[in-house]
């Protein structure tokens, strides 16, 4: 899948005790109701964000992942994450169609009264 939008926020890379690394980016989609979407880049993919800046328009290849977690009390919860695997800058993300311009007729419009020379007043009422 792909998401396209403007980079709203870039976070620093995080390294955990296990050696696992991740870096997050938030993009703001360009639609009627823009959505801030958080995308994680994991391990070797965090370097994809090195040349990206806040405010740039990007297209991001993503995978949606889910996992199940059971709390110590036995309650099951489900979590989703969006993981990025590709980023490319785009110059223009206006993907909405532009409105067609009204077409003007080639013939000039006359403002003359077509009945001005009609002296025959034989209306039935």
C-alpha positions as CSV (number, residue, x, y, z in Angstrom):
1,X,0.0,0.0,0.0
2,X,1.0,3.6,-0.3
3,X,0.3,6.8,1.5
4,X,0.9,10.3,0.2
5,X,1.1,13.5,2.1
6,X,3.2,16.3,3.6
7,X,5.8,15.4,6.3
8,X,4.4,17.0,9.5
9,X,7.0,15.6,12.0
10,X,10.2,13.6,11.9
11,X,11.3,12.0,15.2
12,X,14.9,11.0,16.1
13,X,15.9,7.4,15.9
14,X,15.3,5.3,19.1
15,X,17.5,2.5,20.1
16,X,16.2,0.0,22.7
17,X,18.1,-2.3,25.1
18,X,17.7,-5.2,22.8
19,X,19.5,-3.3,20.0
20,X,16.2,-2.8,18.1
21,X,16.0,0.6,16.4
22,X,13.0,2.6,15.0
23,X,12.3,6.1,13.7
24,X,8.9,7.6,13.3
25,X,7.5,10.1,10.8
26,X,4.0,11.7,10.8
27,X,2.6,12.6,7.4
28,X,-0.6,14.7,6.9
29,X,-2.7,13.4,4.1
30,X,-4.1,15.7,1.5
31,X,-7.8,15.0,1.3
32,X,-11.1,16.6,2.3
33,X,-10.4,15.7,6.0
34,X,-6.6,15.5,6.3
35,X,-5.3,12.8,8.7
36,X,-2.0,12.8,10.6
37,X,-0.6,9.3,10.1
38,X,2.3,8.0,12.2
39,X,4.6,5.6,10.2
40,X,7.4,3.6,11.8
41,X,10.6,2.8,10.0
42,X,12.4,-0.2,11.6
43,X,16.1,-1.3,11.7
44,X,17.8,-0.8,8.4
45,X,14.9,1.2,7.0
46,X,15.5,4.2,9.3
47,X,18.2,5.5,7.0
48,X,15.4,6.2,4.4
49,X,14.5,9.2,6.4
50,X,18.0,10.8,6.4
51,X,17.2,13.0,3.3
52,X,13.6,13.8,4.2
53,X,12.6,17.2,5.8
54,X,9.5,18.4,7.5
55,X,7.2,20.2,5.0
56,X,8.2,18.0,2.0
57,X,5.6,16.1,0.0
58,X,6.3,12.3,0.0
59,X,4.9,9.0,-1.1
60,X,5.5,6.2,1.4
61,X,5.3,2.5,0.7
62,X,3.7,0.9,3.8
63,X,2.7,-2.4,5.4
64,X,0.0,-2.6,8.0
65,X,0.8,-4.9,10.9
66,X,-1.3,-6.1,13.8
67,X,-0.6,-8.0,17.0
68,X,-2.5,-9.4,19.9
69,X,-1.6,-8.9,23.5
70,X,-3.0,-10.5,26.6
71,X,-2.7,-8.5,29.8
72,X,-1.8,-10.1,33.2
73,X,-5.5,-9.9,34.0
74,X,-6.4,-12.0,31.0
75,X,-7.8,-9.1,28.9
76,X,-7.0,-9.4,25.2
77,X,-6.1,-6.3,23.3
78,X,-5.2,-5.7,19.6
79,X,-2.7,-3.2,18.2
80,X,-2.0,-2.0,14.7
81,X,1.1,-0.4,13.4
82,X,2.0,1.1,10.0
83,X,5.5,0.3,8.9
84,X,7.3,2.1,6.1
85,X,9.6,0.4,3.7
86,X,10.1,3.0,0.9
87,X,9.9,6.8,0.7
88,X,10.1,9.0,-2.3
89,X,9.7,12.8,-2.6
90,X,7.0,14.0,-4.9
91,X,6.9,17.5,-6.4
92,X,3.1,17.9,-6.5
93,X,0.6,15.9,-4.5
94,X,-2.5,17.6,-5.7
95,X,-4.2,14.4,-6.7
96,X,-7.7,15.8,-6.8
97,X,-9.0,16.5,-10.3
98,X,-9.1,20.1,-11.3
99,X,-12.4,21.6,-12.3
100,X,-13.0,22.0,-16.0
101,X,-13.2,25.6,-17.1
102,X,-16.5,26.6,-18.6
103,X,-16.4,26.7,-22.4
104,X,-17.3,29.9,-24.1
105,X,-19.1,29.8,-27.4
106,X,-17.3,31.1,-30.4
107,X,-20.3,33.1,-31.7
108,X,-20.8,36.6,-30.2
109,X,-23.9,37.1,-28.0
110,X,-26.3,39.8,-29.3
111,X,-28.0,42.1,-26.9
112,X,-30.5,43.3,-29.6
113,X,-34.2,42.7,-29.1
114,X,-35.3,40.2,-31.8
115,X,-38.8,41.6,-31.7
116,X,-37.8,45.3,-32.1
117,X,-38.9,45.6,-35.7
118,X,-42.1,43.7,-35.3
119,X,-45.0,46.3,-35.5
120,X,-47.7,43.7,-36.0
121,X,-49.5,43.6,-32.6
122,X,-51.9,40.8,-33.1
123,X,-51.7,39.1,-29.7
124,X,-54.9,37.2,-28.8
125,X,-55.1,38.8,-25.4
